[in-house]
């Protein structure tokens, strides 16, 4: 299972060192201090000198940063941007209660995109592209991110030689993703139910009335990584219960 705490919530600068380099997938990223820039947003700048201004509740930053891979053979640089805030925290100092203000940041954009899970090198290139597109959207648009996971399944089935069209009334018609999943050969039965669950998530991501959350997308990542491991790494994880739940609800 993917550790969601690494990607969910707000972070201090020190927390950012827990993210892994998306290029070498073997070393952590670290903030390039001289390339970390934060500025008050317009409303904060306008009111921060007022007597009633509460820094712990009202400060909002816009920040940009460069993160560098700590692997000397890689040295990848990742651009990151988002918003920041200040929180008041209390701590004990020699028996006295003290308070301090701590800056936290919420990233919305990474380039290159962080890899939420490791993609096997054996994964077909077009499938990898859709997964990375999903990674790039998950912090800003979970619905679009979920839809990209669905596209990854479409591409995966094509690479597995599952047919895309049928003929009816003399016309060539496209098979639905649901039907294509049902057409998976018996040797792929372990991934069939999981693929159906990913399809339901992707469908929900396309409908304005269905609210896709960050956790919904990470459910999709857990299931997609299971599918790829079954096909290309021959590993086993436990996501069948999750898939069955989503299939029963036919969505989130």
C-alpha positions as CSV (number, residue, x, y, z in Angstrom):
1,X,0.0,0.0,0.0
2,X,1.2,3.5,-0.8
3,X,2.1,5.7,2.2
4,X,-0.4,8.6,1.7
5,X,1.0,10.7,4.5
6,X,4.0,11.5,2.3
7,X,1.7,13.4,-0.1
8,X,-1.4,14.4,1.9
9,X,-1.6,17.6,3.9
10,X,0.7,20.5,4.6
11,X,4.5,20.3,4.9
12,X,7.4,22.2,6.5
13,X,10.5,22.6,4.4
14,X,12.0,19.7,6.3
15,X,9.1,17.4,5.4
16,X,9.8,18.0,1.7
17,X,13.0,15.9,2.0
18,X,10.8,12.8,2.3
19,X,9.7,13.0,-1.3
20,X,11.6,10.7,-3.7
21,X,13.2,11.8,-6.9
22,X,10.9,10.9,-9.9
23,X,13.9,10.3,-12.2
24,X,16.2,7.9,-10.4
25,X,13.5,6.6,-8.0
26,X,16.3,5.8,-5.5
27,X,17.1,9.0,-3.6
28,X,15.3,11.8,-1.7
29,X,14.8,15.3,-2.9
30,X,16.0,18.3,-0.9
31,X,15.0,21.9,-1.0
32,X,17.5,24.3,-2.7
33,X,17.4,27.0,0.0
34,X,18.5,29.9,-2.3
35,X,15.7,28.9,-4.8
36,X,12.9,28.8,-2.2
37,X,10.7,31.9,-2.6
38,X,7.6,32.8,-0.7
39,X,5.5,36.0,-1.0
40,X,2.3,37.1,0.8
41,X,-0.8,36.9,-1.4
42,X,-2.6,40.1,-2.1
43,X,-5.1,40.0,0.8
44,X,-2.4,39.2,3.3
45,X,-0.2,42.1,2.1
46,X,-3.2,44.4,2.3
47,X,-4.2,43.6,5.9
48,X,-1.2,42.3,7.7
49,X,-0.4,45.6,9.5
50,X,-3.9,45.9,10.9
51,X,-4.3,45.5,14.7
52,X,-6.9,42.7,14.2
53,X,-4.8,40.7,11.8
54,X,-4.2,37.1,13.2
55,X,-1.0,35.7,11.6
56,X,-1.9,32.1,12.6
57,X,-5.2,32.2,10.8
58,X,-4.9,34.8,8.0
59,X,-1.4,34.7,6.5
60,X,-1.4,33.1,3.1
61,X,1.7,32.7,0.9
62,X,2.4,31.8,-2.6
63,X,5.6,29.8,-2.9
64,X,7.9,28.4,-5.5
65,X,10.8,26.1,-4.9
66,X,13.4,24.0,-6.6
67,X,14.1,20.5,-5.2
68,X,17.3,18.7,-6.0
69,X,18.0,15.0,-6.0
70,X,20.5,14.0,-3.4
71,X,21.9,11.3,-5.7
72,X,25.2,12.7,-7.2
73,X,24.7,10.5,-10.3
74,X,21.3,11.9,-10.9
75,X,21.1,15.5,-9.7
76,X,17.5,15.9,-11.1
77,X,15.9,19.3,-10.4
78,X,12.1,19.4,-9.6
79,X,10.1,22.6,-9.7
80,X,7.4,22.9,-7.1
81,X,4.8,25.6,-6.4
82,X,1.8,26.1,-4.2
83,X,0.5,28.0,-1.1
84,X,1.7,28.4,2.4
85,X,0.3,29.4,5.8
86,X,1.4,29.9,9.4
87,X,0.2,27.9,12.4
88,X,0.6,28.7,16.0
89,X,2.1,25.8,18.0
90,X,2.7,25.4,21.7
91,X,5.7,23.6,23.3
92,X,7.3,23.2,26.7
93,X,10.6,24.9,27.4
94,X,12.2,24.2,30.8
95,X,8.8,23.7,32.3
96,X,7.3,26.8,30.7
97,X,4.7,26.8,28.0
98,X,5.9,28.7,25.0
99,X,4.5,29.3,21.6
100,X,5.9,29.7,18.1
101,X,4.7,30.2,14.6
102,X,5.5,27.4,12.1
103,X,5.3,27.8,8.3
104,X,3.5,25.1,6.4
105,X,3.3,24.6,2.6
106,X,0.8,22.9,0.4
107,X,2.2,22.0,-3.1
108,X,-0.1,22.0,-6.1
109,X,2.4,21.5,-8.9
110,X,5.5,19.5,-9.5
111,X,7.6,19.3,-12.7
112,X,8.7,16.6,-13.4
113,X,5.7,15.0,-11.6
114,X,6.4,13.1,-8.4
115,X,6.0,9.3,-8.9
116,X,3.5,8.3,-6.3
117,X,4.4,4.6,-6.9
118,X,7.2,3.0,-8.9
119,X,6.2,2.1,-12.4
120,X,7.8,-1.1,-13.7
121,X,10.1,-0.5,-16.6
122,X,8.3,-3.3,-18.4
123,X,5.1,-1.2,-18.4
124,X,4.1,-0.2,-22.0
125,X,5.1,3.4,-22.7
126,X,1.6,4.7,-23.4
127,X,0.4,3.3,-20.1
128,X,3.3,5.0,-18.3
129,X,2.4,8.3,-20.0
130,X,-1.2,8.1,-18.7
131,X,0.0,7.2,-15.1
132,X,2.5,10.1,-15.0
133,X,-0.3,12.5,-16.3
134,X,-2.4,11.3,-13.4
135,X,0.5,12.0,-11.0
136,X,0.8,15.5,-12.3
137,X,-2.9,16.2,-11.7
138,X,-3.6,14.6,-8.4
139,X,-2.7,17.6,-6.2
140,X,-4.8,20.1,-8.3
141,X,-7.6,18.1,-9.9
142,X,-8.3,14.6,-8.4
143,X,-11.2,14.0,-10.9
144,X,-9.0,14.5,-13.9
145,X,-6.3,12.5,-12.2
146,X,-8.7,9.6,-11.7
147,X,-9.8,9.8,-15.4
148,X,-6.1,9.4,-16.4
149,X,-6.0,6.2,-14.4
150,X,-9.0,4.9,-16.4
151,X,-7.2,5.9,-19.7
152,X,-4.2,3.9,-18.4
153,X,-6.4,0.8,-18.2
154,X,-7.7,1.4,-21.7
155,X,-4.1,1.6,-23.0
156,X,-3.2,-1.5,-21.0
157,X,-6.0,-3.6,-22.5
158,X,-4.9,-2.6,-26.0
159,X,-1.3,-3.7,-25.2
160,X,-2.8,-7.0,-23.9
161,X,-4.4,-7.4,-27.4
162,X,-8.0,-7.1,-26.1
163,X,-10.1,-6.0,-29.1
164,X,-11.5,-2.4,-29.2
165,X,-14.2,-2.7,-31.9
166,X,-17.0,-4.9,-33.0
167,X,-19.2,-4.9,-36.1
168,X,-23.0,-4.4,-35.9
169,X,-25.4,-3.6,-38.7
170,X,-22.5,-3.3,-41.1
171,X,-20.9,-0.6,-38.9
172,X,-17.7,-0.7,-36.9
173,X,-18.5,0.3,-33.3
174,X,-16.2,0.9,-30.3
175,X,-16.4,-1.6,-27.4
176,X,-17.0,0.0,-24.0
177,X,-14.2,-0.3,-21.4
178,X,-16.4,-2.4,-19.3
179,X,-16.9,-4.9,-22.1
180,X,-13.2,-5.0,-22.9
181,X,-12.4,-5.8,-19.3
182,X,-14.9,-8.7,-19.5
183,X,-13.1,-9.9,-22.6
184,X,-9.8,-10.4,-20.7
185,X,-8.6,-14.0,-21.2
186,X,-8.8,-16.4,-18.3
187,X,-5.1,-16.0,-17.5
188,X,-5.8,-12.4,-16.4
189,X,-8.6,-13.3,-14.1
190,X,-6.7,-11.9,-11.1
191,X,-6.8,-8.4,-12.4
192,X,-10.3,-8.4,-14.0
193,X,-12.2,-7.2,-10.9
194,X,-9.5,-4.7,-10.0
195,X,-9.6,-3.2,-13.5
196,X,-13.4,-2.9,-13.2
197,X,-13.0,-1.0,-10.0
198,X,-10.5,1.4,-11.6
199,X,-13.0,1.9,-14.4
200,X,-15.8,3.0,-12.0
201,X,-13.4,5.4,-10.3
202,X,-12.5,6.9,-13.7
203,X,-16.1,7.2,-14.7
204,X,-16.9,9.1,-11.5
205,X,-14.0,11.4,-12.4
206,X,-15.8,12.3,-15.6
207,X,-19.1,13.3,-13.9
208,X,-19.7,16.6,-12.3
209,X,-22.1,15.2,-9.7
210,X,-19.5,12.7,-8.4
211,X,-16.9,14.2,-6.0
212,X,-13.6,12.5,-6.4
213,X,-11.3,13.0,-3.4
214,X,-7.5,12.7,-3.0
215,X,-8.0,9.4,-1.2
216,X,-10.2,8.1,-4.0
217,X,-7.3,8.6,-6.5
218,X,-4.9,6.9,-4.1
219,X,-7.3,3.9,-3.9
220,X,-6.9,3.9,-7.7
221,X,-3.1,4.0,-7.4
222,X,-3.1,1.1,-5.0
223,X,-5.2,-0.9,-7.4
224,X,-3.3,0.1,-10.5
225,X,0.0,-0.8,-8.9
226,X,-1.4,-4.2,-8.1
227,X,-2.4,-4.7,-11.7
228,X,1.0,-3.7,-13.0
229,X,2.8,-5.9,-10.4
230,X,0.6,-8.9,-11.5
231,X,1.4,-8.3,-15.1
232,X,5.0,-7.2,-15.0
233,X,6.6,-7.8,-11.6
234,X,4.8,-11.0,-10.4
235,X,4.3,-9.5,-7.0
236,X,1.1,-9.7,-4.8
237,X,-0.7,-7.1,-2.8
238,X,-4.0,-7.0,-1.1
239,X,-6.5,-4.7,-3.0
240,X,-9.2,-7.2,-3.9
241,X,-11.4,-6.2,-1.0
242,X,-11.1,-2.5,-2.1
243,X,-12.0,-3.4,-5.7
244,X,-15.0,-5.4,-4.6
245,X,-16.3,-2.5,-2.5
246,X,-16.1,-0.1,-5.4
247,X,-17.6,-2.5,-7.8
248,X,-20.6,-3.1,-5.5
249,X,-21.2,0.7,-5.2
250,X,-20.4,1.2,-8.9
251,X,-18.4,4.2,-8.0
252,X,-17.3,6.1,-4.9
